[in-house]
Amino acid sequence: MDRPYIICHMMISLDGKVTGEFLQDPACRQATEVYYQRNRCYKADAYACGRITMEGSFTQGWYPDLTTFAPAQGFRWKMDYIPDDMDGLCAVAFDPHGRLGWQSNRVQDPDTDPGYDKARIIEVVTEQVDPRYLGYLESKNICYLFAGEQQIDLELALMKLRRYFGIQTLLLEGGSILNGAFQRAGLVDELSLVVDPVIGGEGKSLCMDSKVEEYRLVDLKNHNGILWLNYKK
């Protein structure tokens, strides 16, 4: 397999929602901790999220003033930028147009969770990105990879992650749009679902615009009413 093994690891409500007010409910804290525990148990080489999830979890909407940065010299030839120090856990941000404002080349997790904190950032962008944004990333020593012209070419991105960084196992952690794109492309090898026993109400589903695909249950754990369900293709 010339790409990482993909495990979609998500917390969901009983009605299959991955976003919504239920996530802020105090009763959800136990499910959240089970989710983090499972994340750490996998010991994956990298985790990946879409732009909206990364912004909500880590960058909090901050964005640099691009007028202060020169365009990246390699933009014309669509050259990837790979710093020397890329060892350890990686955080892969699928950010087609370059909208994330990172203030460091490593994730600064407010909870300092070892499953997320201090992961080396990899930005996956398309050719629609502002070349000044790439100049900003280079100023922060943040890796970026080109994958697609108008939209992300997932297979190309995954091939680069495997070949450049040796990533063998990647946790896909949302959101719904990115999960759906991976699922429609047949790239989700395993599902790891932490089920919070609540009806989520309004919110997005596990995989937006999904297709029919069969998985088999291979493991199940009950954590005081919080279920962890593990499926494989």
Secondary structure, DSSP 8 states (H G I E B T S, - for coil): --S-EEEEEEEEETT-BSSSGGGGSGGGHHHHHHHHHHHHHH--SEEEEEHHHHIIIIITT----GGGS---GGGGGT--B--S---S-EEEEE-TT-----SSSB---TT--TTTTT-EEEEEE-TTS-HHHHHHHHHTT-EEEE--SSS--HHHHHHHHHHHH---EEEE---HHHHHHHHHTT---EEEEEEESS---SS-BSSTT------EEEEEEEETTEEEEEEE-
